[in-house]
Amino acid sequence: MNTDATATADAAVSTAADVAVPTAADVDDLVSELLKPLRLTGVFDSRWHVRAPWAIEGDAGVRCAVLHYVTGGGCWLTGEGRTPIRLRGGDLAVLPTGARHRLSDHPERRGGASLCTAPGTFGRLTSGEIRIEGNGGPESRLLCAGLHYDESAATGVYQALPWALVLDRAQVDNEPLLRDTLRLLAATDRPVGPGDRLVTLRAFEMALVLAMRHLLREAADNPASLPVLRHPGVGRAMTLIAARFAEPWTVESLAREVGMSRSAFTAAFRELVGASPARHLTGRRMQEAARLLTETSLPQSAVPQRVGYQSAVGFHLAFRKWYGMTPGEYRTGSPSAA
């Protein structure tokens, strides 16, 4: 093999891919596929009425996104080693992976109350009212929520999102459905009744998806924030894996489909996604398998083919390696002692 010729070809293909610009439709496809599996399993929200000086400490969440909507006044959002972010009335902050953080009237403020994001903290999945009187300083009002999602639905790209994403008031107002949903959830007299838990859960789920959709579209115009959304080859491959995971993909066929050489594609994918194409494909297949096992009555024997495995034994081994239990145990929720 002519190594120099191969390297030259790889460089040419890689350069061509880097220069190309994905269309808006490509970006929308990827954003849709990233958000489609994101389903909430629980939510705890609280409404805060605070007067300076005050601080709220938010511990790192487990399989939890955190949402903060400022309904009045303002505050600072800070994290360890992070640049403080000023939030004003009408602004919405989303912490996709529930990073440890602090809300306060001043960026240097420490201590204070603890933010509870665990469903059922107050014995139910609906809101709690919390007041901090401080010393009579300026007042702020916030809606805070811990949004617990199925871990299998959080792709590698989702996990790699910035620690905090912010929509200012104008951006929220430009998304009427998001704005109205947030205002309803923040209202002290929001309707309650039969099915309140489910309504609250789905309302927050919609708010999260609407916010993330807007933020991811903006990230597509800022390669530094999420480069994968601007890389045409890797972005296209992510969409293919998300939507057509059951097809018999190989690294070679994926690279060929997106117009890159195998080596350039593998290197770029690993750098931008944080995993190899093969592992990401396996993760997407396992994600769908878990959904089929828990959300449908599809016979277990039919699951392997539905997620791209021709061998039931191969699927069984891959599933057990991924989740630490067999498909049958996963479906029943009771792993064996072995």
C-alpha positions in Angstrom: 0.0 0.0 0.0 1.2 3.5 -0.8 1.1 5.2 2.6 1.8 8.6 1.2 -0.9 8.4 -1.3 -3.4 7.2 1.3 -2.5 10.0 3.6 -2.9 12.5 0.8 -6.3 11.1 -0.1 -7.4 11.2 3.5 -6.3 14.8 3.8 -8.1 15.7 0.6 -11.4 14.1 1.7 -11.1 15.5 5.2 -10.4 19.0 3.9 -13.4 18.8 1.5 -15.7 17.8 4.4 -14.4 20.5 6.7 -15.0 23.2 4.1 -18.5 22.1 3.3 -21.3 23.7 5.3 -24.3 21.7 6.4 -27.7 23.0 5.4 -30.3 24.3 7.9 -32.3 21.1 7.2 -29.3 19.0 8.2 -28.9 20.9 11.4 -32.6 20.6 12.1 -32.5 16.8 11.5 -29.7 16.4 13.9 -31.3 18.5 16.6 -34.5 16.6 16.2 -32.8 13.2 16.5 -30.8 14.4 19.6 -34.0 15.5 21.4 -36.5 12.9 20.2 -35.6 10.2 22.8 -35.3 12.6 25.7 -38.2 11.6 28.0 -38.6 12.8 31.6 -39.2 10.2 34.2 -39.8 12.6 37.1 -39.7 16.2 38.0 -39.5 18.3 41.2 -40.1 22.0 40.8 -40.1 24.8 43.4 -41.0 28.5 43.3 -38.6 30.7 45.2 -39.4 34.2 46.6 -36.1 35.6 47.8 -34.8 38.9 49.2 -31.1 39.8 49.3 -28.8 38.6 50.6 -29.4 35.1 49.5 -27.8 32.0 47.8 -29.2 28.7 46.6 -26.8 25.8 46.3 -27.6 23.2 43.6 -25.8 19.9 43.9 -24.8 18.0 40.8 -27.8 16.0 39.5 -27.8 12.3 38.6 -29.6 11.8 35.2 -31.1 15.2 35.8 -31.4 18.4 33.8 -32.0 21.6 35.8 -34.1 24.5 34.7 -34.2 28.0 36.2 -36.7 30.6 35.0 -36.5 34.1 36.5 -40.0 35.5 36.8 -39.0 38.7 38.6 -35.9 40.5 39.7 -32.6 38.9 38.8 -29.7 36.8 40.0 -26.3 35.3 39.2 -25.7 31.7 38.1 -22.2 30.5 39.0 -20.3 27.2 39.0 -16.9 26.0 40.1 -14.3 27.5 37.8 -17.1 29.0 35.6 -17.6 32.6 34.5 -20.7 34.0 36.4 -23.8 34.5 34.3 -26.2 37.3 35.0 -29.8 36.3 34.8 -32.6 38.9 34.6 -36.4 38.8 34.7 -37.7 36.6 31.9 -34.4 34.8 31.3 -34.3 31.0 31.2 -31.2 28.9 32.2 -30.9 25.2 31.4 -28.2 23.0 32.9 -28.5 19.9 30.6 -26.6 17.5 32.8 -27.4 19.1 36.2 -23.9 20.4 36.9 -23.2 21.7 40.4 -24.0 25.4 40.5 -25.2 28.3 42.7 -27.9 31.0 42.3 -27.4 34.1 44.3 -28.0 37.9 44.5 -24.2 38.4 44.1 -21.6 36.2 42.3 -19.4 36.0 45.4 -22.2 35.0 47.7 -21.7 31.5 49.4 -23.8 29.2 51.4 -27.5 29.5 51.8 -30.3 27.2 51.0 -30.1 23.9 49.2 -31.9 23.3 45.9 -33.8 20.0 46.0 -34.3 18.4 42.6 -35.3 14.9 43.7 -38.8 13.9 42.7 -41.0 13.4 45.8 -38.9 15.5 48.1 -42.1 17.0 49.5 -44.0 13.8 49.0 -45.3 14.6 45.5 -44.1 15.6 42.0 -45.6 19.1 42.1 -44.3 22.3 43.4 -43.1 23.6 46.7 -43.1 27.3 47.8 -39.9 28.5 49.4 -39.1 32.0 50.8 -35.8 33.5 51.9 -36.3 36.9 53.5 -32.7 38.0 53.7 -32.3 41.5 55.2 -35.1 43.2 53.1 -32.9 43.7 50.0 -34.1 43.6 46.4 -36.6 40.8 45.7 -36.4 38.1 43.1 -38.7 35.3 42.1 -37.7 32.0 40.4 -39.1 28.8 39.1 -36.5 26.0 39.6 -36.9 22.4 38.5 -35.0 19.2 38.5 -35.9 17.2 35.4 -35.0 13.6 35.7 -34.6 11.7 32.4 -34.0 8.2 31.3 -30.2 7.9 31.2 -30.3 5.7 28.1 -31.8 8.6 26.1 -28.9 11.0 26.8 -26.6 10.6 23.8 -22.9 11.4 23.9 -23.5 14.7 22.2 -26.1 15.6 24.8 -23.7 14.8 27.6 -21.1 17.0 25.9 -23.3 20.1 25.9 -22.1 23.2 27.8 -22.7 23.2 31.5 -25.3 26.0 31.2 -27.3 27.3 28.4 -29.3 30.6 28.6 -32.1 32.1 26.7 -32.7 35.8 27.5 -36.1 37.3 27.8 -36.3 38.3 24.1 -35.4 34.8 23.0 -38.0 33.2 25.3 -40.7 35.7 24.1 -39.8 34.7 20.5 -40.9 31.2 21.4 -44.6 31.7 22.4 -45.3 28.1 23.3 -42.2 28.0 25.5 -43.0 31.4 27.1 -46.6 30.5 27.8 -45.7 27.1 29.2 -43.1 28.6 31.6 -45.5 31.3 32.7 -48.2 28.7 33.5 -45.7 26.5 35.4 -44.5 29.5 37.4 -47.9 30.7 38.3 -48.8 30.4 42.0 -52.4 29.5 41.1 -51.7 27.1 38.2 -54.5 24.6 37.8 -54.4 21.4 39.7 -56.7 18.4 39.4 -56.9 14.8 38.1 -53.7 13.8 36.3 -51.8 16.8 37.7 -48.5 14.8 38.1 -48.6 13.6 34.5 -49.5 17.1 33.2 -46.7 18.7 35.1 -44.2 16.1 33.9 -45.2 16.5 30.3 -45.3 20.3 30.5 -41.8 20.5 31.8 -40.7 18.0 29.2 -42.1 20.2 26.5 -40.4 23.3 28.0 -37.1 21.5 28.1 -37.3 20.3 24.5 -38.5 23.7 23.2 -35.6 25.4 25.1 -33.0 22.8 23.9 -34.2 23.0 20.3 -33.7 26.8 20.3 -30.3 26.5 22.1 -29.0 23.8 19.8 -30.0 25.7 16.7 -28.0 28.6 18.0 -25.1 26.4 18.9 -25.0 25.3 15.2 -24.0 28.8 14.3 -21.3 28.8 17.0 -18.9 25.9 16.2 -16.9 26.5 19.4 -20.0 25.6 21.6 -20.8 22.4 19.9 -18.6 21.7 16.9 -20.3 18.4 15.9 -23.3 20.4 14.7 -21.1 22.3 12.2 -19.1 19.3 10.9 -21.0 18.1 7.8 -19.5 14.6 7.8 -19.8 13.8 11.5 -23.1 15.7 11.9 -24.6 13.7 9.0 -23.3 10.4 10.5 -24.9 11.3 13.8 -28.2 11.8 12.0 -27.9 8.5 10.2 -27.1 6.6 13.3 -30.0 8.3 15.2 -32.6 7.7 12.6 -31.4 4.6 10.7 -29.6 2.6 13.5 -31.2 -0.7 12.4 -29.3 -0.7 9.1 -26.2 -2.9 8.8 -23.7 0.0 9.1 -20.0 -0.4 9.3 -17.4 2.3 9.9 -16.5 2.0 6.2 -20.1 2.4 5.0 -20.8 5.3 7.3 -17.6 7.1 6.1 -18.5 6.4 2.5 -22.1 7.7 3.0 -20.8 11.0 4.4 -18.0 11.4 1.8 -15.0 10.9 4.0 -12.2 8.4 4.2 -12.4 5.8 7.0 -9.4 7.1 8.9 -10.4 10.8 8.6 -14.0 10.0 9.6 -13.0 7.9 12.6 -10.6 10.5 13.9 -13.1 13.4 13.5 -16.0 11.4 15.0 -14.0 10.4 18.0 -12.7 13.9 18.6 -16.1 15.6 18.3 -18.4 13.0 19.8 -16.0 11.5 22.4 -16.6 7.9 21.3 -15.9 5.8 18.2 -18.6 5.5 15.5 -19.0 1.8 16.4 -19.6 2.5 20.1 -22.0 5.4 19.3 -24.0 3.1 17.0 -24.1 0.4 19.7 -25.3 3.0 22.2 -28.2 4.1 19.9 -29.2 0.5 19.3 -29.2 -0.2 23.0 -31.2 2.9 23.7 -33.9 1.8 21.3 -33.8 -1.7 22.6 -34.4 -0.4 26.1 -37.3 1.6 24.9 -38.9 -1.3 23.2 -38.5 -3.5 26.2 -40.0 -1.1 28.7 -42.5 0.9 26.6 -44.0 -1.7 24.3 -45.3 -5.2 24.4 -43.1 -6.3 21.4 -41.9 -9.9 22.0 -38.4 -10.0 23.3 -37.4 -12.3 20.4 -38.3 -9.6 17.9 -36.2 -6.8 19.5 -32.8 -7.8 18.1 -33.8 -7.4 14.5 -35.6 -4.2 15.2 -32.4 -2.6 16.4 -30.0 -4.0 13.8 -28.9 -7.4 15.2 -29.3 -10.4 13.0 -28.1 -12.7 15.8 -30.2 -13.0 19.0 -27.1 -14.2 20.8 -25.0 -11.3 19.7 -27.8 -8.9 20.8 -28.1 -10.6 24.2 -24.3 -10.3 24.8 -24.2 -6.7 23.7 -27.2 -5.8 25.8 -25.8 -7.4 28.9 -22.4 -5.8 28.4 -24.1 -2.4 28.0 -26.6 -2.5 30.8 -25.2 -5.1 33.1 -28.3 -7.3 32.9 -30.1 -9.4 30.3 -32.9 -8.0 28.2 -35.4 -10.1 30.1 -34.2 -8.7 33.4 -34.3 -5.2 32.1 -37.9 -5.7 31.0 -39.0 -6.9 34.4 -36.8 -4.6 36.3 -35.4 -7.4 38.5 -31.9 -8.4 37.6 -30.8 -11.8 38.9 -28.3 -12.2 41.7 -25.9 -13.7 39.3 
